[in-house]
Amino acid sequence: MPVFYLTEETIFPPPEYADEDGLLAVGGDLSVERLLTAYRMGIFPWYSEGSPVLWWSPDPRPILIPNELRVSRSLRQTIKKGIFQVSMDKAFEEVILACRDVHLRKDGDTWLTKDMIRAYIRLHHEGYAHSVETWKDGELVGGLYGVSLGAAFFGESMFRRINDASKVAFVALVFQLKRWNFHFIDCQVRTEHMIRFGAKEIPREEFLRMLEEALKVPTRRGRWRVDYTDVRKLINSSSGTSP
């Protein structure tokens, strides 16, 4: 399949034209308008410093349905003990910078380039990108961020500084999205970490149909809040435990 080169016009080719690895297009910018257009079409940017912007739409696509979340017994015990405090949209910039640093230390490289970081901070200020933070004794120890449109949440990255910190943030997010009747979380790229949480891969065609339905729901735009005490009660009383 051909790879398309984008112009200044904010348009994308159909996602079905992506190559076998999911690469669809090259170039363009990371403006709010272009990013929102991409996400609405099931497309996301992913590239390294020094590379042009690369746009992807993988097939199959991993997603997690909130009702299908699996929480291990050990993680459920951690949540029950109240070791962490959880917030939303309290420290977005700190979270995205921490995600960058984790990947730099691990891989020596990261897709969270300076331009990407600035772009998602702009999305956050516009009310479309959100973070979940995990705290211990007043210190930020884990978190994640992503983009929300309609009843879909597009997960981008997470980090932890101590064990289970990012997992607690993710579980809190899923339960909050469940309360808000979100349809799914887009995991973008398969990881065993997300599979253990209950994510599954579906054909891109099915993903795009689900996305179309999710986008019919008004976007919950603006700063998000979470009552973690209430979420903990729901987690501790729910089923869906995995070994």
C-alpha positions as CSV (number, residue, x, y, z in Angstrom):
1,M,0.0,0.0,0.0
2,P,1.2,3.6,-0.7
3,V,2.2,5.9,2.1
4,F,0.6,9.3,1.7
5,Y,2.4,12.7,2.1
6,L,0.2,15.3,3.8
7,T,-0.1,18.9,2.7
8,E,-1.0,22.0,4.7
9,E,-4.7,21.1,4.2
10,T,-6.1,19.3,7.3
11,I,-7.2,16.1,5.6
12,F,-6.2,12.4,5.8
13,P,-6.6,9.5,3.5
14,P,-9.0,6.8,4.6
15,P,-7.5,4.6,7.4
16,E,-8.1,1.5,5.3
17,Y,-5.2,2.7,3.0
18,A,-2.6,2.1,5.8
19,D,0.2,-0.4,5.1
20,E,0.4,-3.8,6.8
21,D,2.2,-2.2,9.8
22,G,-0.5,0.5,10.1
23,L,1.5,3.4,8.7
24,L,-0.8,5.6,6.8
25,A,0.7,9.0,6.1
26,V,3.8,11.2,6.6
27,G,4.1,14.9,7.3
28,G,1.7,17.6,8.3
29,D,1.7,19.3,11.7
30,L,0.5,18.7,15.2
31,S,-2.1,21.5,15.4
32,V,-5.1,21.0,17.5
33,E,-7.3,20.8,14.4
34,R,-5.2,18.2,12.7
35,L,-4.9,16.0,15.8
36,L,-8.6,16.1,16.5
37,T,-9.3,15.2,12.8
38,A,-6.9,12.3,13.1
39,Y,-8.4,10.9,16.3
40,R,-11.9,11.1,14.9
41,M,-10.7,9.0,12.0
42,G,-8.9,6.4,14.1
43,I,-5.5,7.8,13.3
44,F,-2.7,8.8,15.7
45,P,0.8,10.2,15.4
46,W,3.9,8.2,16.5
47,Y,7.4,9.1,15.5
48,S,10.9,9.9,16.9
49,E,12.9,13.1,17.1
50,G,14.4,14.0,13.8
51,S,11.7,12.1,11.8
52,P,8.8,13.7,10.0
53,V,5.4,13.2,11.7
54,L,4.2,9.6,11.1
55,W,0.5,8.8,11.2
56,W,-0.8,5.3,12.0
57,S,-4.0,3.3,12.0
58,P,-3.1,-0.3,12.9
59,D,-5.1,-3.4,12.0
60,P,-6.0,-5.1,14.3
61,R,-6.6,-2.5,17.0
62,P,-6.5,-3.2,20.7
63,I,-9.3,-1.7,22.8
64,L,-10.6,-2.2,26.4
65,I,-14.3,-2.1,27.1
66,P,-14.8,-0.7,30.6
67,N,-17.1,-3.5,31.7
68,E,-14.4,-6.0,30.7
69,L,-11.6,-4.7,32.9
70,R,-9.8,-7.3,34.9
71,V,-8.1,-6.4,38.1
72,S,-5.7,-8.8,39.8
73,R,-6.3,-9.7,43.4
74,S,-3.0,-8.2,44.5
75,L,-3.8,-4.9,42.8
76,R,-7.3,-4.9,44.3
77,Q,-5.7,-5.3,47.7
78,T,-3.4,-2.4,47.0
79,I,-6.4,-0.2,46.1
80,K,-8.3,-1.4,49.2
81,K,-5.5,-0.4,51.5
82,G,-5.6,3.2,50.2
83,I,-1.9,3.5,49.7
84,F,-2.3,6.0,46.9
85,Q,-4.4,9.1,46.3
86,V,-5.7,9.7,42.7
87,S,-6.6,12.9,40.9
88,M,-7.5,13.9,37.4
89,D,-6.1,16.9,35.4
90,K,-4.2,18.2,38.4
91,A,-0.6,17.8,36.9
92,F,-0.9,17.1,33.2
93,E,2.4,18.6,32.2
94,E,4.2,16.8,35.0
95,V,2.7,13.5,33.8
96,I,3.6,13.9,30.2
97,L,7.1,14.9,31.0
98,A,7.4,11.9,33.4
99,C,6.2,9.6,30.6
100,R,8.9,11.0,28.3
101,D,11.6,10.5,30.9
102,V,10.6,6.9,31.6
103,H,11.0,6.0,27.9
104,L,14.3,7.9,27.6
105,R,15.7,6.0,30.5
106,K,14.4,2.7,29.2
107,D,15.0,2.9,25.5
108,G,17.2,5.9,25.0
109,D,14.6,7.3,22.7
110,T,11.0,8.4,22.8
111,W,8.1,9.4,20.6
112,L,7.4,12.1,23.1
113,T,9.3,14.7,21.2
114,K,9.3,18.4,22.2
115,D,6.7,19.1,19.5
116,M,4.5,16.2,20.6
117,I,4.6,17.4,24.2
118,R,3.7,20.9,23.3
119,A,0.9,19.6,21.1
120,Y,-0.7,17.5,23.8
121,I,-0.4,20.3,26.3
122,R,-2.3,22.5,23.9
123,L,-5.0,19.7,23.6
124,H,-5.1,19.7,27.4
125,H,-5.7,23.4,27.6
126,E,-8.4,23.1,25.0
127,G,-10.1,20.5,27.2
128,Y,-9.5,17.3,25.0
129,A,-6.4,15.8,26.7
130,H,-6.6,14.5,30.2
131,S,-4.3,13.1,32.9
132,V,-4.7,10.8,35.8
133,E,-2.2,11.2,38.7
134,T,-1.3,8.9,41.5
135,W,0.2,10.4,44.6
136,K,1.8,9.0,47.7
137,D,2.6,11.3,50.7
138,G,2.0,14.3,48.4
139,E,4.5,13.1,45.8
140,L,3.6,12.3,42.2
141,V,4.5,8.6,41.8
142,G,2.6,7.5,38.7
143,G,0.0,8.5,36.1
144,L,-1.2,8.4,32.5
145,Y,-2.6,10.7,29.9
146,G,-4.8,10.5,26.8
147,V,-7.3,12.1,24.6
148,S,-11.1,12.1,24.9
149,L,-13.6,12.5,22.1
150,G,-17.2,11.6,22.4
151,A,-17.5,8.3,24.4
152,A,-14.0,7.2,23.4
153,F,-10.7,7.6,25.4
154,F,-7.5,7.3,23.4
155,G,-4.7,6.2,25.8
156,E,-1.3,7.6,25.1
157,S,1.3,6.8,27.7
158,M,1.8,6.0,31.4
159,F,4.6,6.0,34.0
160,R,5.3,4.8,37.5
161,R,8.0,5.6,40.0
162,I,6.9,2.9,42.5
163,N,5.2,-0.4,42.0
164,D,1.5,-0.3,41.0
165,A,1.3,3.5,40.8
166,S,0.4,3.5,37.1
167,K,-1.9,0.5,37.4
168,V,-3.9,2.2,40.1
169,A,-4.2,5.3,37.9
170,F,-5.5,3.2,35.0
171,V,-8.0,1.3,37.1
172,A,-9.3,4.5,38.5
173,L,-9.6,5.9,35.0
174,V,-11.5,2.9,33.7
175,F,-14.0,3.0,36.6
176,Q,-14.6,6.7,36.1
177,L,-15.1,6.2,32.4
178,K,-17.5,3.4,33.1
179,R,-19.5,5.8,35.3
180,W,-19.6,8.3,32.5
181,N,-20.8,5.5,30.0
182,F,-17.7,5.6,27.8
183,H,-17.8,2.9,25.1
184,F,-14.1,2.0,25.0
185,I,-10.5,2.9,25.6
186,D,-8.3,2.8,22.5
187,C,-4.9,1.1,23.5
188,Q,-3.5,1.9,20.0
189,V,-0.7,-0.7,20.1
190,R,-0.9,-4.2,21.6
191,T,1.0,-4.6,24.9
192,E,0.8,-7.6,27.2
193,H,0.2,-5.1,30.1
194,M,-3.1,-4.0,28.6
195,I,-4.1,-7.6,27.6
196,R,-3.8,-8.6,31.2
197,F,-6.2,-5.8,32.1
198,G,-8.7,-7.3,29.6
199,A,-7.9,-5.5,26.4
200,K,-8.6,-7.3,23.2
201,E,-7.7,-6.8,19.5
202,I,-10.4,-6.2,17.0
203,P,-10.3,-5.6,13.2
204,R,-9.8,-2.0,12.2
205,E,-13.1,-2.1,10.4
206,E,-14.9,-3.0,13.6
207,F,-12.9,-0.4,15.6
208,L,-14.0,2.4,13.1
209,R,-17.6,1.4,13.4
210,M,-17.4,1.6,17.2
211,L,-15.6,4.9,17.0
212,E,-18.3,6.3,14.7
213,E,-20.9,5.4,17.4
214,A,-18.8,6.8,20.2
215,L,-18.4,10.1,18.4
216,K,-22.2,10.6,18.4
217,V,-21.9,11.3,22.2
218,P,-21.1,14.8,23.2
219,T,-17.4,15.2,24.3
220,R,-16.9,15.7,28.0
221,R,-14.6,18.7,27.4
222,G,-12.8,20.7,30.1
223,R,-11.1,19.7,33.3
224,W,-12.0,16.3,34.7
225,R,-12.5,15.4,38.4
226,V,-12.6,12.1,40.2
227,D,-13.9,11.2,43.6
228,Y,-11.4,8.4,44.3
229,T,-13.0,7.4,47.6
230,D,-16.2,6.6,45.7
231,V,-14.2,4.9,42.9
232,R,-12.4,2.7,45.5
233,K,-15.8,1.6,46.8
234,L,-16.9,0.6,43.4
235,I,-13.6,-1.2,42.7
236,N,-13.8,-3.1,45.9
237,S,-17.4,-4.2,45.4
238,S,-17.1,-5.1,41.7
239,S,-16.4,-8.4,40.1
240,G,-13.9,-8.9,37.3
241,T,-10.9,-10.0,39.4
242,S,-8.2,-11.9,37.6
243,P,-5.5,-14.1,39.3
